[in-house]
Amino acid sequence: MSAPFAIAVAPNGARRGQADHPRLPLTAPEIARDATEALEAGAAMIHLHVRDAAGGHVLDADLYREATEAVRRAVGDRLVIQITTEAVGRYTATQQIALVDALHPESVSIALREILPEDGPEDGGESAAAALFQRMETAGILHQIIIYDAAELQRLDRLAARGVLPDGPLAVLAVAGRYTETGATMAELDAYLAAGIDRHQWMLCAFGPQEARFMARAAMAGGHARVGFENNLWLPDGTLAPNNAAIVAATAAASADAGRVLADAAGLRASWRQSSRAARQNSVA
């Protein structure tokens, strides 16, 4: 593959705290510190969660603005800054949509099963989600849709065919594993590849200490990587990573055999927007 390989760092997530790792960043200054270190290690993007005063996951526009401004002061435009709308069982689709509308972020990740639950409409259902995606397309917000199994790729196709989602190719984050002892399995990645995830601009997120091994395979298959303390605390040799930057560096090293140079933020933005333009042209055609 000749296309540059993008590494996104996910430094904190919604569930872990500093009891899990003392360098897990919770405050805006800590997030900015990790952003700087990850950039130097080869990251092109940072995936942000913010926490309240008690360390709990929140979808708070003011806290996101504080964290985003801290990262921008630290690294300028050298990282794509992505927020999450992850619900963690606390937030409705309406609240997730309101956050995006309030912030107009550079980039946002949205779980398909949260914004469009399969068990029926929620908070306006498909029409509200479709309107959000249209607003993001118009505003140039780089949206990434999170899926948790290969079957959701077919659901993406069906929703796009009905005009609920933009036409493909889409930016997709494929999740392998969960917060369990075993973490991700190669069978999950095999299923994503067999289902044709490569028709999209895709990143892989893999839970567990074998994270770098999964990212090396994703790189060979034309995908990109999202790594960091949100999903994994360990280096490939089984030792505890000292910080998020060490995981980014390990990912870059493990993926070197794919023959792809590391993408920078400018290149990632350009390829993301090119993918979005292609989707709009497909829709017109």
C-alpha positions in Angstrom: 0.0 0.0 0.0 1.4 3.4 -0.9 -1.2 5.6 0.9 0.2 7.1 4.1 -0.7 5.3 7.3 -2.5 7.5 9.9 -2.2 6.9 13.6 -4.8 8.4 15.9 -4.1 8.5 19.6 -6.9 7.9 22.1 -5.3 8.9 25.3 -8.0 8.5 27.9 -11.4 7.1 26.9 -14.5 7.1 29.1 -13.9 4.5 31.7 -10.3 4.3 32.9 -8.7 6.6 35.4 -5.4 7.3 37.0 -5.8 4.3 39.3 -5.4 2.3 36.1 -2.4 4.3 34.9 -0.9 7.4 36.6 -0.2 9.0 33.2 -3.7 8.7 31.9 -4.7 12.3 31.0 -7.9 13.7 32.6 -7.5 17.5 32.6 -7.0 19.8 29.6 -3.3 20.5 30.4 -2.7 16.7 30.7 -4.4 16.0 27.5 -2.4 18.8 25.8 0.8 17.2 27.2 -0.1 13.8 25.7 -1.1 15.4 22.4 2.4 17.0 22.1 4.2 13.7 23.0 2.0 11.6 20.6 2.6 14.1 17.8 6.3 13.7 18.2 5.9 9.9 18.2 4.0 9.9 14.9 0.4 10.6 15.6 -1.8 12.5 13.1 -4.9 12.7 15.1 -6.1 12.8 18.8 -9.4 11.4 19.9 -10.7 13.3 22.9 -12.9 12.4 25.9 -13.4 14.9 28.7 -14.1 14.3 32.3 -16.0 16.2 35.0 -14.4 17.3 38.4 -15.0 13.8 39.8 -13.3 12.1 36.8 -16.5 11.0 35.1 -17.1 10.9 31.4 -19.3 13.8 30.2 -20.5 15.3 26.9 -19.9 18.9 28.0 -19.3 21.5 25.3 -17.4 23.9 27.6 -15.0 21.2 28.8 -14.5 20.1 25.2 -13.7 23.7 24.2 -11.2 23.9 27.0 -9.5 20.7 26.0 -9.5 21.6 22.3 -8.0 25.0 22.9 -5.3 23.5 25.1 -4.4 21.0 22.4 -4.4 23.7 19.7 -2.1 25.9 21.8 0.3 23.0 22.2 0.4 21.6 18.7 -1.3 24.1 16.4 -3.0 22.4 13.5 -0.5 19.5 13.5 -3.1 17.1 14.9 -6.6 16.5 13.7 -8.7 17.0 16.9 -11.6 14.6 17.2 -14.3 14.7 19.9 -16.4 11.7 20.8 -20.2 11.5 21.4 -19.9 8.2 23.2 -23.0 7.8 25.4 -21.7 5.3 28.0 -25.3 4.7 28.8 -25.8 8.2 30.0 -26.7 10.3 27.0 -29.5 10.1 24.4 -29.1 10.6 20.6 -30.6 14.0 21.0 -28.0 15.0 23.5 -25.2 13.7 21.3 -26.6 15.7 18.3 -26.8 18.8 20.5 -23.2 18.5 21.4 -22.0 18.4 17.8 -24.2 21.4 16.9 -22.9 23.4 19.9 -19.3 22.7 19.2 -18.9 22.5 15.4 -15.7 20.4 16.0 -13.1 19.7 13.4 -13.9 16.0 13.7 -16.3 13.8 15.6 -16.8 10.0 16.2 -20.3 8.7 16.4 -21.3 5.1 17.2 -23.8 3.9 14.7 -25.7 1.9 17.3 -26.0 4.9 19.5 -27.1 7.5 17.0 -29.4 5.0 15.2 -30.4 2.2 17.6 -31.5 -0.9 15.8 -34.4 -1.5 18.2 -36.3 1.5 16.9 -36.4 5.3 16.6 -35.0 7.3 19.5 -35.3 11.0 20.0 -36.4 11.6 16.4 -34.8 8.5 15.0 -33.6 8.5 11.4 -34.7 11.9 10.4 -32.7 13.6 13.2 -29.6 11.5 12.4 -29.9 12.2 8.7 -30.2 15.9 9.3 -27.1 15.9 11.5 -25.0 14.1 8.9 -26.2 16.6 6.3 -25.2 19.5 8.5 -21.8 18.0 9.1 -21.2 17.4 5.4 -22.2 21.1 4.7 -20.0 22.4 7.5 -17.0 20.2 6.6 -16.9 18.3 9.9 -14.9 15.2 9.5 -17.3 12.6 10.9 -16.2 9.0 11.7 -18.8 6.3 12.3 -17.9 3.7 14.9 -19.0 0.1 14.3 -18.6 -2.9 16.7 -19.0 -5.9 14.4 -18.8 -6.7 10.7 -22.6 -6.9 10.3 -22.8 -3.2 10.9 -21.1 -2.6 7.5 -24.2 -4.0 5.8 -26.3 -1.7 7.9 -24.2 1.3 6.8 -24.9 0.3 3.2 -28.6 0.1 3.8 -28.8 3.4 5.6 -26.8 5.1 2.9 -28.9 3.7 0.2 -32.0 5.1 1.9 -30.3 8.5 2.3 -30.0 8.4 6.1 -26.2 8.4 5.9 -24.0 10.0 3.3 -23.1 7.7 0.4 -19.9 5.8 0.8 -17.0 5.7 1.0 -17.4 6.7 4.7 -14.8 7.2 7.4 -15.3 4.2 9.7 -13.7 3.1 13.0 -13.9 -0.7 13.4 -13.7 -1.9 17.0 -12.2 -5.3 17.9 -12.6 -6.6 21.4 -14.0 -5.0 24.6 -12.8 -4.4 28.1 -12.1 -8.1 28.8 -9.0 -10.1 29.7 -8.7 -11.5 26.2 -9.2 -8.3 24.2 -9.4 -8.3 20.4 -9.3 -11.4 18.3 -8.0 -11.8 14.8 -11.3 -13.4 13.9 -12.9 -10.0 14.4 -10.5 -8.3 12.0 -10.9 -11.2 9.5 -14.7 -10.6 9.6 -14.3 -6.9 8.9 -12.0 -7.6 6.0 -14.2 -10.3 4.6 -17.2 -7.9 4.8 -15.4 -5.4 2.6 -14.4 -2.7 5.1 -11.7 -1.7 2.6 -14.3 0.1 0.5 -14.3 2.7 3.2 -11.6 4.9 4.8 -11.2 2.8 7.9 -9.3 2.8 11.2 -9.0 -0.1 13.6 -9.3 0.1 17.3 -8.2 -3.1 19.1 -8.5 -3.7 22.9 -5.6 -5.5 24.7 -1.9 -5.9 24.8 -1.6 -7.2 21.3 -2.8 -3.9 19.9 0.3 -3.2 17.8 0.0 -6.6 16.1 -3.5 -5.8 15.0 -2.4 -2.4 13.7 0.4 -3.9 11.7 -2.1 -6.1 10.0 -4.5 -3.2 9.4 -1.7 -1.3 7.8 -1.0 -4.1 5.4 -4.7 -4.2 4.5 -4.9 -0.5 3.8 -6.4 0.6 7.1 -5.3 3.1 9.7 -4.8 2.8 13.5 -6.3 4.2 16.6 -4.3 3.4 19.7 -3.7 4.5 23.2 -4.7 4.2 26.8 -8.4 4.2 26.0 -8.1 0.6 24.7 -4.7 -0.7 25.8 -2.0 0.1 28.5 0.7 -2.2 27.3 3.6 -2.4 24.9 4.1 -5.3 22.5 6.6 -6.9 24.9 4.0 -7.0 27.7 5.4 -4.3 29.8 3.3 -1.3 31.0 3.6 1.6 28.6 5.1 4.7 30.2 2.8 7.0 28.3 0.5 7.2 25.2 3.4 8.3 23.0 5.2 5.0 23.6 2.2 3.1 22.3 2.1 5.4 19.2 5.8 4.8 18.6 5.3 1.0 19.0 2.5 1.1 16.5 4.6 3.0 14.0 7.4 0.5 14.4 5.2 -2.6 14.2 3.5 -1.3 11.0 6.8 -0.3 9.2 6.8 -3.6 7.1 3.6 -2.4 5.4 5.8 0.1 3.4 3.5 3.0 4.2 5.0 6.3 5.4 3.3 7.9 8.4 0.5 10.4 7.5 0.6 13.8 9.1 -2.5 15.8 10.0 -2.6 17.7 6.7 -2.5 14.5 4.7 -5.2 12.9 6.9 -7.5 15.9 6.5 -7.0 15.9 2.7 -7.7 12.2 2.3 -10.7 12.4 4.6 -12.2 15.3 2.6 -11.4 13.5 -0.7 -13.3 10.5 0.5 -16.2 12.8 1.4 -16.2 14.4 -2.0 -16.2 11.0 -3.7 -19.2 10.1 -1.6 -21.1 13.2 -2.7 -20.2 12.5 -6.4 -21.4 8.9 -6.0 -24.6 10.3 -4.6 -25.1 12.6 -7.5 -24.3 9.9 -10.0 
